[in-house]
Amino acid sequence: MQKSRTLFVIILFSIPLFSQEKLDEVKVIKKQKGIQKSFTVTGNTTLITSKELLKAACCNLAESFETNPSIDVSFSDALTGTKQIKMLGLTSPYLMITEENIPSVRGASQAYGLSFTPGTWVESIQITKGAGSVVNGYESISGQINTELIKPINDIPFFLNAYGSSDSRFELNTHFNRKISDKWSSSLFLHGNTRIAKKDMNKDGFLDNPLTKQINILNRYQYYNPENGWVSFINFRYMNDKKQTGELGFDPDKDNKTTNYWGSEINTERLDLATKIGYVFKDLPYQSIGFQNAFNSHNQQSYFGLDQYNIKQSSYYSNLIFNSIISNTMNKFAAGLNFTYDKYQEFVNINDFSRIDNSVGTFFEYTYDNEDNFSVILGGRIDNHNRLGTFLTPRLHVRYNPWEKGVLRFSAGRGKRSANIFAENQQLFASSRTFDVLDSNGKIYGLNPEIAWNYGVSFAQKFILFGKSADIGLDFYRTDFQNQVIVDVLQSPQQVLFYNLNGKSVANSLQVEFNYELFDHFNFRSAYKFYDVRTDYISGNYQKPLQAKHRFFGNLEYETRIREKGKQWKFDYTLNWIGKQQLPNTESNPMNERLPKFSPSYSLMNAQITRTFSATFEIYFGGENIGNYTQKKAILGSNYPFGPNFDTSIVYAPVFGQMYYAGLRFKIK
């Protein structure tokens, strides 16, 4: 009994996305693969471990998905170098992104928030396709990404990571950890990165990547007492991030708000405080209560040419969760209350869009698991929001194992969210487009909230092929929007329209995956993805711009056997093939500032080699976009950036060519 109770305390605030499956998730961790999929967890969840994160130039969370087939990574514009992620054919605002199950990238941080979490801080990432758990809120539509940070109780005394790349980006990460007492542990994470040189590889007169400076500090404390059942975390965090981009000759001290040169600065300061406390009842290891609280202040001051965009978001989040059983451990439930408060101070030039959003909700989630071949999670929540009203959110997840090493899953759920049209579409500020909101009766910028249903089915099977382990996976998901805020760049290249859906908008996603161990320590992963994402615009029904219908992913990894003192070589190669994409309308532009209706297909190749010299020291070097594929014309109207045809937002491929990097990792254990 004591052993079971201790285990439950450890995982109370740990990996699970579905609150009733904590013990199953711990079983997944025992595997040694970089990407792990459980056949006993109800949801279609993939676990990315720290081992997988070391296989690429994982400088921040946005760059942590390059070797994972479930997430698509692309650039949001031709100036900031910001990477955006998509899942099931939908962009990140439709994903719920959490940090240790507390909402993190949302509201003001949607555009750049993924770049604010350094990769070395991450212990694991859990990706769930389809509607997430009601325990974590009502906003999830296409899925959930939850990041687990390194726990102080498990961390080593010292870690150092240094990184440098051919695009003049340099980064330093240090972790300090100490055991304060037999129950208290503390970690201090320090991160800094900078890009110091101006580079214009495509000779269009604009920086291919911004000049950057970021300082990021996290101090966290963990209390752990398995004897009395208490566990708690306290996080203090400060971040300051500065970006400068635009024309090569732009000097912000002289040219800010002038037409001498086009330039942009995006300065963000963020402060976070988060606490968690949990208690497992004495002699009842299946019963616990947890209380999460988080406060953050996100302040972005920015301008794009002559346009000013400032947004400050002050948020408070609280979640109280009670876990127990009904009659026996095959019947579990989670119930609780949560509260969210967001104060926005948002200005677009002289227009004030400030507001206060708040909501209070209650949830109940029932789990049945026969501990053999069948489990179901049925959840629901009711929320009252000052702008969205009072509404219900149902979610369902079912797992069935028809035979050994095979699993069939089904999920369905509803999501609702308010679209932050300016924060989520900041790349459009770096253009000559005017912003026009066509609706005025809604309570959020004059628009009504987005509502969607997501349905999905998946099947996975493990088997032996020629004496080696292999597995296949097939999943299909469909998202039906009852209402959607349409971002219309098809009507005219000189404007972007925002309006509520009048008609149909669907996103169909099909993924076929095959993984195989070619021989000892040599693994192959592959996936084909098909997306049918179509929306009724004012001008007709079209495929969503900048979304490829067809994609292929392939990955090869090889590790030599570990020699004396931990010496080892590791090799990794990733290929992404991206099919043609519909591009925004540019037909009314002058001939030399037009793009075709569809982009060409192309391939991207990344590779990395790691040399481990001992258990405490290793070096790595690699390259991205090794084939040197770049978009031929990434910026329209670059010769006259204050003219009517300027646009940096139509980006379907990399702007910067080949990029090579090297780094080292040093540990004191």
C-alpha positions in Angstrom: 0.0 0.0 0.0 2.8 2.4 0.9 4.6 1.8 -2.4 1.4 2.4 -4.4 0.7 5.6 -2.4 4.2 6.9 -3.0 4.0 6.4 -6.7 0.7 8.3 -6.8 2.2 11.2 -5.0 5.1 11.4 -7.5 2.8 11.6 -10.5 0.0 13.8 -9.1 1.1 16.8 -11.1 3.1 14.9 -13.7 2.6 13.6 -17.2 -1.0 12.7 -17.8 -3.3 14.6 -20.1 -6.3 12.5 -19.0 -6.5 12.8 -15.3 -7.6 9.2 -14.7 -4.7 7.6 -16.5 -1.7 8.5 -14.3 -0.5 5.0 -13.6 -0.7 4.1 -17.3 1.4 7.1 -18.3 4.1 6.1 -15.9 4.3 2.7 -17.6 5.1 4.5 -20.9 8.1 6.2 -19.5 9.8 2.9 -18.8 10.4 2.5 -22.6 13.6 3.8 -24.0 12.4 5.2 -27.4 12.5 8.9 -28.0 8.8 8.8 -29.2 6.5 6.6 -27.2 3.0 5.5 -27.8 1.0 3.5 -25.2 -1.5 0.8 -26.2 -3.3 1.1 -22.8 -4.0 4.9 -22.6 -7.5 5.8 -23.7 -6.5 9.0 -25.7 -4.5 9.1 -28.9 -1.4 10.4 -27.1 2.2 10.5 -28.1 5.0 11.1 -25.6 8.1 12.9 -26.8 10.9 12.3 -24.3 14.0 14.4 -23.6 16.0 11.8 -25.7 14.0 12.8 -28.8 14.4 16.5 -28.1 18.2 16.1 -28.3 18.0 14.8 -31.9 17.6 18.3 -33.4 18.6 21.9 -32.9 15.9 22.2 -30.2 16.5 25.7 -29.1 12.9 26.4 -27.9 9.5 24.7 -27.8 8.6 25.8 -31.3 11.6 23.9 -32.7 10.9 20.7 -30.6 8.6 19.0 -33.2 10.9 18.7 -36.2 11.3 15.0 -35.8 7.7 14.2 -34.9 5.2 13.3 -37.7 2.1 14.5 -35.7 3.0 18.2 -35.8 3.7 20.3 -38.9 6.2 23.1 -38.5 6.4 26.1 -40.8 7.4 29.8 -40.9 4.8 32.4 -40.2 6.4 35.2 -42.2 9.5 36.3 -44.0 10.9 38.6 -41.3 10.7 37.3 -37.7 11.9 33.7 -38.3 9.0 32.6 -36.1 8.0 29.0 -36.5 4.3 28.1 -36.2 2.9 24.6 -35.6 -0.2 22.9 -37.0 -2.0 19.7 -36.1 -4.9 18.1 -38.0 -4.5 20.9 -40.5 -5.3 23.7 -38.0 -2.9 26.3 -36.6 -1.9 26.6 -33.0 -4.8 28.8 -31.7 -7.0 25.7 -32.1 -4.6 23.7 -29.9 -4.6 23.9 -26.2 -1.0 24.4 -25.2 -0.3 23.9 -21.5 2.8 23.8 -19.3 2.4 21.1 -16.6 -1.3 21.2 -17.4 -1.7 24.9 -16.8 -2.7 26.9 -20.0 0.4 28.7 -21.3 0.4 29.8 -24.9 -2.8 31.7 -25.3 -4.1 35.2 -25.9 -1.3 37.8 -26.3 1.4 35.1 -26.5 -0.1 33.1 -29.5 2.3 34.5 -32.1 5.6 34.1 -30.3 4.8 32.2 -27.1 6.3 28.8 -28.2 9.7 30.5 -28.5 9.6 31.5 -24.9 10.3 28.0 -23.5 13.9 26.9 -24.0 14.2 23.3 -25.1 16.7 22.3 -22.4 14.1 23.0 -19.8 11.7 20.4 -21.2 11.5 16.9 -19.7 8.8 15.6 -22.0 6.0 16.7 -24.3 2.6 14.9 -24.6 0.7 15.4 -27.8 -3.0 14.4 -27.8 -5.0 14.4 -31.1 -8.6 15.4 -31.0 -10.5 17.1 -28.1 -8.6 17.1 -24.9 -9.7 16.5 -21.3 -12.5 18.7 -19.8 -10.2 19.0 -16.7 -8.0 21.3 -18.7 -10.6 23.6 -20.1 -13.1 24.2 -23.0 -10.8 25.8 -25.6 -9.2 22.6 -27.1 -10.5 21.9 -30.6 -7.9 20.0 -32.6 -5.8 18.7 -29.7 -3.6 19.4 -26.8 0.2 19.8 -26.3 1.4 19.6 -22.7 5.0 20.3 -21.7 6.5 18.9 -18.6 9.5 20.7 -17.3 12.4 19.0 -15.5 11.5 18.3 -11.9 13.9 19.6 -9.2 13.7 16.3 -7.3 15.1 14.5 -10.4 17.5 17.1 -11.8 21.3 16.8 -11.7 23.4 19.4 -9.8 24.6 21.2 -12.9 24.0 21.3 -16.7 25.5 23.4 -19.4 24.4 23.7 -23.1 26.2 26.0 -25.5 25.0 26.5 -29.1 26.1 28.5 -32.2 24.9 28.5 -35.8 25.8 29.8 -39.2 23.0 32.3 -39.1 24.8 34.0 -36.2 22.5 32.7 -33.5 24.2 31.9 -30.2 22.6 30.4 -27.1 23.7 29.4 -23.6 21.7 27.4 -21.1 22.7 26.5 -17.5 20.8 24.6 -14.9 21.6 24.6 -11.2 19.9 22.2 -8.8 20.3 21.6 -5.1 18.6 19.6 -2.4 17.6 22.1 0.3 16.4 19.4 2.7 15.2 15.9 2.6 11.8 17.2 1.3 12.6 20.4 -0.5 14.5 20.7 -3.8 15.2 23.7 -6.0 16.3 24.4 -9.6 17.5 27.6 -11.2 17.3 27.6 -15.1 19.2 30.4 -16.9 18.8 30.9 -20.6 20.1 33.5 -23.0 20.2 33.7 -26.8 21.1 36.3 -29.3 21.5 36.8 -33.1 24.1 39.5 -33.8 24.7 39.7 -37.6 22.6 41.0 -40.4 22.1 38.5 -43.2 20.3 38.8 -46.5 20.9 35.6 -48.4 18.2 36.2 -51.1 19.3 39.8 -51.8 15.9 41.5 -51.3 17.2 44.2 -49.0 15.6 42.7 -45.9 17.0 40.7 -43.0 16.3 36.9 -43.5 16.2 36.5 -39.7 15.8 39.2 -37.0 18.4 40.5 -34.6 17.4 39.0 -31.3 18.2 39.1 -27.6 16.4 37.0 -25.0 17.0 36.5 -21.3 14.9 33.8 -19.6 15.1 32.9 -15.9 13.1 30.2 -14.1 13.4 29.4 -10.4 11.3 26.5 -9.2 10.9 24.7 -5.9 9.5 21.2 -5.2 8.3 19.8 -1.9 7.8 16.0 -1.7 6.7 14.1 1.3 5.6 10.6 0.5 5.0 9.8 4.2 2.1 12.2 4.6 1.0 12.5 1.0 1.9 16.1 0.2 3.6 17.3 -3.0 3.9 20.9 -4.2 5.6 23.1 -6.8 6.4 26.8 -6.9 7.6 28.5 -10.1 9.0 32.0 -10.5 9.8 33.1 -14.0 11.0 36.3 -15.8 11.6 36.7 -19.5 12.7 39.6 -21.7 12.7 39.1 -25.5 13.7 41.7 -28.2 13.5 41.3 -31.9 14.5 43.8 -34.6 13.9 43.2 -38.3 13.3 45.0 -41.5 15.6 46.5 -44.2 19.3 46.1 -43.8 19.9 49.8 -43.4 17.2 50.3 -40.7 18.5 51.9 -37.5 15.7 52.0 -34.9 17.3 55.0 -33.2 17.0 57.1 -36.3 14.4 55.5 -38.5 11.6 54.4 -36.1 8.3 55.7 -37.4 9.9 57.3 -40.5 9.9 56.2 -44.2 13.7 56.3 -44.4 13.8 52.5 -44.1 11.1 50.0 -43.2 11.8 48.4 -39.8 10.1 46.6 -36.9 10.8 46.0 -33.3 8.9 43.5 -31.1 9.8 43.8 -27.4 8.2 41.4 -24.9 8.5 41.3 -21.2 6.8 38.5 -19.3 6.5 37.6 -15.6 5.0 34.3 -14.4 4.2 32.8 -11.0 2.7 29.3 -10.7 1.9 27.1 -7.7 0.6 23.6 -7.4 -0.2 21.7 -4.3 -1.5 18.1 -4.0 -2.5 15.7 -1.3 -3.1 12.0 -1.5 -5.4 10.7 1.3 -3.8 8.5 3.8 -4.4 4.8 3.1 -6.4 5.8 0.0 -3.8 6.0 -2.9 -6.6 6.3 -5.4 -8.0 9.5 -3.9 -6.3 12.9 -4.2 -7.0 16.6 -4.4 -4.9 19.1 -6.3 -5.0 22.9 -6.5 -3.3 24.8 -9.3 -2.8 28.6 -9.5 -1.0 30.7 -12.0 -0.5 34.4 -12.6 1.2 36.0 -15.6 1.8 39.4 -17.0 2.6 39.5 -20.7 3.6 42.9 -22.1 4.4 43.3 -25.8 5.4 46.7 -27.3 5.9 46.6 -31.0 5.7 48.4 -34.3 5.7 47.2 -37.9 6.8 50.0 -40.3 4.4 52.9 -39.5 1.9 50.6 -37.7 1.9 50.3 -33.9 0.7 47.2 -32.0 0.8 47.0 -28.2 -0.8 44.4 -26.1 -0.6 43.7 -22.4 -2.3 40.7 -20.9 -2.6 40.2 -17.1 -4.0 36.7 -16.3 -5.0 34.6 -13.4 -5.9 30.9 -13.6 -7.1 28.6 -10.8 -8.1 24.9 -11.0 -9.2 22.7 -8.1 -9.3 18.9 -8.9 -10.6 16.0 -6.8 -9.8 12.4 -7.9 -11.4 9.3 -6.5 -13.2 6.1 -7.4 -16.7 4.8 -7.6 -17.0 1.4 -5.8 -13.6 0.1 -7.2 -10.6 1.2 -9.1 -12.1 0.3 -12.4 -14.4 3.2 -12.0 -12.6 6.5 -11.4 -13.7 10.1 -11.6 -12.3 13.6 -11.5 -14.3 16.6 -10.5 -13.5 20.2 -9.9 -13.9 24.0 -10.4 -11.7 26.4 -12.3 -11.6 30.2 -12.8 -9.9 32.3 -15.5 -9.4 36.0 -15.6 -7.8 38.0 -18.5 -7.3 41.7 -18.6 -6.3 42.9 -22.1 -4.9 46.4 -22.8 -4.7 46.2 -26.6 -4.0 49.1 -29.0 -3.8 49.0 -32.8 -2.4 52.4 -33.7 -4.8 54.7 -31.9 -7.7 52.2 -31.7 -8.3 50.8 -28.3 -9.5 47.2 -28.0 -9.0 46.8 -24.3 -11.3 44.4 -22.4 -11.7 42.1 -19.5 -12.6 38.4 -20.0 -13.4 36.1 -17.1 -15.0 32.7 -16.7 -15.9 30.2 -14.0 -16.6 26.5 -14.7 -17.1 23.1 -13.2 -16.3 19.7 -14.7 -16.9 16.0 -14.1 -15.0 13.3 -15.9 -15.7 9.6 -15.5 -13.3 6.8 -16.5 -14.0 3.1 -16.8 -11.1 0.8 -17.4 -11.4 -3.0 -17.1 -7.5 -3.0 -16.9 -7.5 -5.3 -19.9 -8.8 -4.4 -23.3 -11.4 -1.6 -22.9 -11.6 1.9 -21.4 -13.8 4.9 -21.8 -13.6 8.5 -20.6 -16.8 10.5 -20.6 -16.5 14.1 -19.5 -18.5 17.3 -19.4 -18.2 20.8 -18.1 -20.3 23.9 -17.8 -18.8 27.3 -18.0 -20.1 30.8 -17.6 -18.1 33.5 -19.5 -18.8 37.2 -19.5 -18.6 37.2 -23.4 -19.2 33.7 -24.5 -22.2 33.1 -22.2 -23.1 29.9 -20.4 -22.4 26.7 -22.4 -21.7 23.0 -22.1 -18.6 21.1 -23.3 -18.9 17.3 -23.7 -15.9 15.1 -24.5 -15.7 11.3 -25.1 -12.7 9.0 -25.6 -12.9 5.2 -26.1 -10.1 2.6 -26.3 -10.5 -1.0 -27.4 -7.8 -3.7 -27.8 -9.3 -6.2 -30.2 -6.3 -8.5 -30.0 -2.7 -8.5 -28.8 -0.6 -5.4 -29.7 -3.5 -3.8 -31.5 -5.6 -0.8 -30.3 -8.6 1.0 -31.7 -9.6 4.4 -30.4 -12.4 6.9 -31.0 -12.9 10.4 -29.7 -15.5 13.2 -30.0 -15.8 16.6 -28.4 -16.8 20.2 -28.6 -14.6 23.2 -28.2 -15.3 26.9 -27.9 -12.9 29.9 -28.0 -12.7 33.6 -28.6 -10.4 34.6 -31.5 -7.8 37.2 -30.7 -7.7 38.4 -34.3 -4.8 40.8 -34.0 -2.5 38.9 -31.6 -3.0 35.7 -33.6 -2.3 37.3 -37.0 0.6 39.7 -36.2 2.4 38.6 -39.4 -0.2 40.6 -41.4 0.9 43.8 -39.8 4.1 43.5 -41.8 2.2 44.3 -45.0 0.3 47.1 -46.6 -3.0 45.3 -46.0 -5.8 47.1 -44.2 -7.6 45.3 -41.4 -11.4 45.2 -41.8 -13.9 43.5 -39.5 -17.1 43.0 -41.4 -19.3 41.9 -38.4 -20.3 44.2 -35.5 -22.9 42.3 -33.5 -20.6 40.0 -31.6 -18.9 40.7 -28.2 -15.3 40.1 -29.3 -14.1 42.7 -31.9 -17.7 42.6 -33.1 -17.4 38.9 -33.8 -19.0 35.8 -32.3 -17.0 33.0 -30.6 -15.7 30.1 -32.6 -17.4 26.7 -32.0 -16.3 23.4 -33.4 -16.9 19.6 -33.1 -14.0 17.3 -33.5 -14.4 13.5 -34.3 -11.6 11.0 -34.7 -10.8 7.3 -35.0 -7.4 5.7 -35.0 -5.9 2.2 -35.1 -2.4 1.1 -34.3 -0.7 -2.4 -34.5 2.6 -3.7 -33.4 4.1 -6.8 -35.1 7.3 -8.6 -36.0 8.7 -8.2 -39.6 11.8 -10.2 -40.6 12.6 -10.7 -37.0 12.5 -7.0 -36.1 9.8 -4.9 -34.4 7.5 -2.8 -36.5 4.3 -0.9 -36.1 1.7 0.8 -38.2 -0.8 3.5 -37.4 -3.8 5.0 -39.1 -5.9 7.9 -37.9 -8.6 10.1 -39.4 -10.0 13.2 -37.7 -12.6 15.7 -38.8 -13.3 19.1 -37.4 -16.7 20.7 -38.2 -17.0 24.4 -37.4 -20.4 25.6 -36.3 -18.9 29.1 -36.3 -15.4 30.3 -37.2 -13.7 33.7 -37.4 -12.6 33.7 -41.0 -9.2 35.4 -41.8 -9.8 36.2 -45.5 -6.7 37.0 -47.5 -8.2 35.8 -50.8 -10.4 38.8 -51.5 -7.7 41.3 -52.1 -3.9 41.6 -51.6 -4.4 45.0 -50.1 -6.7 44.0 -47.3 -7.5 41.2 -44.8 -11.1 40.7 -43.8 -12.4 39.2 -40.6 -15.9 37.9 -40.4 -17.9 35.1 -39.0 -18.5 31.9 -41.0 -21.5 31.9 -43.3 -21.6 28.4 -44.6 -19.3 25.4 -44.0 -15.8 25.1 -42.8 -14.2 21.6 -42.3 -10.8 20.2 -41.7 -10.2 16.5 -42.6 -6.9 14.9 -41.6 -5.7 11.5 -42.5 -2.3 10.1 -41.3 -0.7 6.8 -42.2 2.4 5.9 -40.2 4.9 3.0 -40.5 7.8 2.5 -38.1 10.4 -0.2 -38.4 13.7 -1.3 -36.7 15.9 -2.0 -39.7 18.5 -3.6 -37.5 19.9 -3.2 -34.0 20.0 0.5 -33.0 18.8 1.6 -36.5 15.2 2.8 -36.7 13.1 4.1 -39.5 9.9 6.3 -39.0 7.6 7.4 -41.8 4.2 9.1 -42.2 2.0 10.2 -45.0 -0.5 13.0 -44.2 -3.5 14.2 -46.2 -5.3 17.4 -45.3 -8.6 18.5 -46.8 -9.2 21.9 -45.1 -11.9 23.9 -46.9 -13.9 27.0 -46.0 -16.7 29.0 -47.4 -15.3 32.5 -48.0 -17.1 35.5 -49.4 -15.7 34.7 -52.8 -16.4 31.0 -52.7 -15.3 27.7 -51.2 -11.5 27.3 -51.2 -8.7 25.3 -49.7 -7.2 27.1 -46.8 -4.2 29.2 -47.9 -0.7 28.0 -47.0 -1.9 24.5 -46.1 -0.5 21.7 -48.1 -2.9 18.8 -49.0 -0.1 16.2 -49.1 2.9 15.8 -46.8 5.4 13.0 -46.3 7.7 12.6 -43.3 10.7 10.3 -43.0 13.3 9.8 -40.2 16.3 7.6 -39.8 18.2 7.3 -36.5 21.2 5.2 -35.7 23.2 4.8 -32.4 26.4 2.8 -32.0 26.8 0.6 -28.9 27.9 2.4 -25.8 31.6 1.9 -25.3 33.8 2.3 -22.2 33.1 5.4 -20.2 29.9 6.0 -22.1 31.4 6.8 -25.5 28.9 6.7 -28.3 27.9 8.1 -31.8 24.4 9.1 -32.6 23.1 9.9 -36.1 19.8 11.4 -37.2 18.3 12.4 -40.5 14.8 13.8 -41.2 13.1 14.4 -44.6 9.9 16.4 -45.0 8.2 16.6 -48.4 5.5 19.3 -48.6 3.0 19.4 -51.5 1.7 22.4 -53.2 -0.2 25.0 -51.2 -2.9 27.5 -52.3 -1.5 31.0 -52.0 -3.4 34.2 -51.1 -4.8 36.2 -54.0 -2.3 38.6 -55.6 -3.9 38.9 -59.0 -4.6 42.7 -58.8 -0.9 43.4 -58.0 1.5 44.6 -60.8 2.8 41.6 -62.8 6.2 41.6 -61.1 4.6 41.5 -57.6 2.2 38.6 -58.3 2.5 35.0 -57.1 1.0 31.9 -58.7 -2.2 30.5 -57.3 -0.4 27.5 -55.9 3.2 27.1 -54.6 5.5 24.4 -55.9 6.1 21.2 -53.9 9.5 20.9 -52.2 11.6 18.9 -49.8 13.5 19.8 -46.6 16.3 17.8 -45.1 17.8 18.1 -41.6 20.5 16.0 -40.0 22.5 15.8 -36.8 25.5 13.9 -35.5 26.2 13.6 -31.7 29.4 12.4 -30.2 29.2 11.4 -26.5 32.6 11.2 -24.9 31.4 10.2 -21.4 28.3 10.3 -19.2 29.0 14.0 -18.6 30.2 15.5 -21.9 29.1 15.4 -25.5 29.2 17.6 -28.6 26.8 17.8 -31.5 26.7 19.3 -34.9 24.1 19.4 -37.7 22.3 21.2 -40.4 18.8 22.3 -41.4 17.5 22.8 -44.9 20.6 20.9 -46.2 19.2 20.9 -49.7 19.2 24.8 -49.6 15.6 25.2 -50.8 14.3 28.7 -50.4 11.2 30.6 -51.5 12.2 32.6 -54.6 10.1 35.6 -53.8 9.4 35.9 -50.1 8.6 39.6 -49.8 6.3 41.3 -52.3 7.0 45.0 -52.9 10.4 44.8 -51.2 11.7 47.7 -53.4 8.9 50.0 -52.1 8.0 48.7 -48.6 5.7 51.7 -47.9 3.8 51.2 -51.1 0.5 49.3 -51.7 1.9 45.9 -52.7 4.2 45.3 -49.7 3.6 41.9 -48.0 5.9 39.6 -46.0 3.2 37.2 -44.8 2.9 34.9 -47.9 5.6 32.4 -46.9 5.3 28.7 -47.9 9.0 27.7 -47.7 12.1 28.7 -45.8 13.6 32.2 -46.5 17.0 31.4 -45.1 18.9 28.7 -47.0 21.3 26.1 -45.4 21.9 26.5 -41.7 24.6 24.6 -39.8 25.1 24.5 -36.1 27.3 23.0 -33.4 27.0 22.8 -29.6 28.1 21.0 -26.5 26.5 19.6 -23.4 28.2 19.2 -20.0 26.8 17.7 -16.8 27.8 17.3 -13.2 25.9 14.4 -11.8 
